[in-house]
């Protein structure tokens, strides 16, 4: 009976190191991504204090990097580059993805990063709505309760800001009403993107990297066309040429965004969507705390209560789902996660 113990202990230790690798990778890349995102959109560059205004250019750079790396991965693994689904379906995801990310970057011009990050926690609401219409999914009363509590917590956080913002990067830039409107658009488009991605995974025998490659390739083309039509392409290039520190920030932003995609795929494949959801909740909390310290965003006591309500609800949901599993098969887990399953392969986890 003593024989199998070393193997069992070895497996547990191996699992532990895999967990450390996954958590460290996601936390480091996405926390860096969050800090850089706020820095690029809210901190002025150069002696003349110029703000970077070209959100679509960031989308183009991010998607260009991700599509190039995913294409390299498919070629290195000798997997087919042929599209599995009709190209127009990849384009549909690309359009909603571009709108999602653009709204996210634009919102940072008008609301602080902590407000934006906490508002992202409410993405389960549009996912549930789109899931009902597109996937004909049904959700339990508990899921609606959590969604309601998250919405209440986010509302408290947005409606009761600290009286005085000591951050030097926010003066004259705040417009909560317009920023919240952009975040509502972000949540709506993001919910559609995740749900339609899930529909494609279930409707076609599709690899994650195949979907990432074609979706980001379409996003590259569409965002480039948008930049040209707006007349912002040359202006954005001129800006990064004049401000090399902004250029380096954008390169690093695109790099960590791409690396995080592969850590996310690894985590979901190894530990499942539920563990990934818990990691992402922790990452959002760390990002808010880091942003408050780094960029000097004060929090009112009402905002602290709102944050506790949001993260307490999300952690409670994850813990109760973990306890209810006995243990589930991989297919069971995807079904039980309901609104969480669209996270698989999602391009909008930031």
C-alpha positions, 0 to 999 in steps of 0.5 A, a space after each residue: 500500500 505504501 508504493 503509490 504514495 510517492 507517485 501521488 505526492 509527485 502528482 500533487 507537487 506537479 499540480 502545485 507547480 502548475 498552479 503557481 505557474 498559471 497564477 503567476 503568469 496571469 497575475 503578472 501579465 494582466 496587472 502590468 497590462 492594467 497599469 500600462 493601459 491607464 498610463 498610456 491613456 491618462 498620463 501625458 507625454 513629453 514636456 508639452 503634456 500631450 495625451 495619447 488619443 488614438 484608442 483604435 491604434 492600440 487595438 491595431 497594435 495588440 491584435 497585430 501582435 497576437 495574430 502574428 504569434 498565434 500564426 507562428 504557433 499554428 505553423 510550429 505545431 503544424 496545424 492547419 491555417 485554414 478557417 474552420 468556420 465561415 470567415 464572416 463569423 470571425 469578422 462578426 466577432 472581430 467587429 464586436 471585439 474592436 468596439 469592446 476594446 475601443 470603448 474600454 480604452 476611451 472610457 479611461 479618458 473619463 473615469 479612473 482605472 479602479 472604476 473601470 475595473 470594478 465595472 468589468 465585474 458586471 460583465 456576467 449580466 450582459 453575458 447572461 442576457 446574450 446567452 439567453 437570446 443566442 444560446 438559449 441558456 437558462 440560469 439559476 436564481 442564485 446566478 441572478 442574485 449574484 448579478 444583482 449584488 455585483 450591479 449594486 456594488 458597482 453602482 455604489 462604487 461609481 456613484 460615491 467617489 472620493 471628494 477630492 481626487 489627489 491624482 495629478 493625472 485626472 484633473 480636467 479629465 473626469 466625466 463620469 456620465 460619459 465614461 459610464 456610458 462607454 463602460 455600458 457599451 463595453 459590457 454589451 459588446 463584450 457580452 456578445 463577443 464572449 457568447 458568440 465565441 462560445 457558440 463557434 466553439 460548440 458549433 465547430 471543431 475549432 482550436 483556440 489558436 485557430 479562432 484567435 488567429 482569424 479573429 485577431 487578423 480580421 481585427 487588424 484589417 478592420 482597425 487599420 481601415 478605421 484608422 485610415 478612414 478617421 485620418 488617425 493612422 499618420 497622427 498616431 505614428 507621428 505621436 509615437 515617433 515623437 514620444 519614444 516612451 509611449 512607443 515602448 509602452 505600446 510595445 510592452 502593452 501588446 506583448 503582455 496582452 499576447 502572453 496573457 492569452 496563452 497563460 489563460 488558455 493554459 489555465 483553462 485547459 489545466 484547471 478549468 473555467 471555475 479556477 480561472 474565474 477565481 484567479 481573474 477576480 483576484 487579479 481585478 482586486 490587485 489591479 484596483 489596489 495597485 492603481 490606487 497606490 501607483 496613480 494616487 486614486 483615493 477611495 471613499 468608504 462607500 467605494 470600499 463597501 461597494 468593492 467588498 459587495 462585488 468581490 464578496 459576491 464573486 468569491 462566494 459564487 466561486 466557493 459555492 460552485 466548487 463545493 457543489 461539484 462532486 467532482 464534475 467531469 470536464 463536460 459537466 464543469 463547462 455546463 455548470 459554469 453557465 455564464 462563465 463558460 464563454 470565458 474560454 478563449 475570450 479575447 476580452 478578459 482585460 
